[in-house]
Amino acid sequence: MKVTFIGLGVMGYPMAGHLTQSGHQVRVFNRTIAKAQTWAEQYDGQACDTVADAVEGSEIVFLCVGDDADVRERVAQVIDAAAPGTVIVDHTTTSAQIARDMDQACQAAGMTWVDAPVSGGQAGAENGQLTIMCGGQPDSYAKAEPVMNAYARQARLMGPAGSGQLTKMVNQICIAGLLQGLAEGLSFANAAGLDGEAVVEVISKGAAQSWQMENRYQTMLADEYDLGFAVQWMRKDLGHVLTEARRNGAALPVTATVDQFYKEVENLGGGRWDTSSLFKRLETLRNAKL
């Protein structure tokens, strides 16, 4: 299939690569043209200088950009240049409202929309093992799903436009709470004079087990926070969560509190640290009292 991928960041770059490796004809566009050219050399695709050139002849246009404003800008450019019937699939994590707005804009232009945020981080993108949560019309999703399977472990349609973003919000709510709980547990273990690694080796075999515990406890104890998803990105996501909660009436006291803890991490200079740095915050506070 002829497809386009717009946005070659840490996620989009390998995702677009999986598309070519699955046999699709891929054109790419990136704000930094040199990066698109590097990608094209690596994956035998085609780098384009403009969005209009990138979407010419494509049946599906994938986006993986920064935020709501970026999505709005790129979708407008795609609508101006792409043919009616084009499916736009957005892998950016955004607000649910921008997804709804873009769905309406696509319908008015004779195109269709799928919001498709992903979970699995950079490693999941590189290994083709992402979980994709989608919102949109069933026929549009059915066209996009076989193509997305090039980099997905699981993809599922959750409902109409915006439902993918709402599901990703649930994902981020759960991760924030899990990481704070793990950070508090490890900080308590340190304060109690326990061997943190030994503690986790025991409790991870019981009801406390989680992906975050299995994959982050050692780096947290080693004071290493360069493992991908950054605090500043999580705060962007949690901002969307809390905005949507105000709209739908959901009570999210833990999420709101953890968001403020991440603000404190940013104040420590940790905006680019990964999200497990909640432990760094607690240890900084604990050490200040010693």
Protein Blocks (a to p, Z undefined) as FASTA:
>chain_A
ZZddehjafklmmmmmmmmmnopacddddfblmlmmmmmmmnopacdfbfklmmgopabd
cdddfblmlmmmmmmmmmmmmcehiacddfbdcdfklmmmmmmmmmmnopacdddddehi
jmlmmnopaccddeddfklmmmmmmmmmmmpfbdcdfbdehjlmmmmmmmmmmmmmmmmm
mmmmmmmmmmnopafklmmmmmmmmmmbcfklmmmmmmmmnopacehjafklmmmmmmmm
mmmmmmnopacfklmmmmmmmmmmmmnopmmpcfklmmmmmmmmmmmmZZ
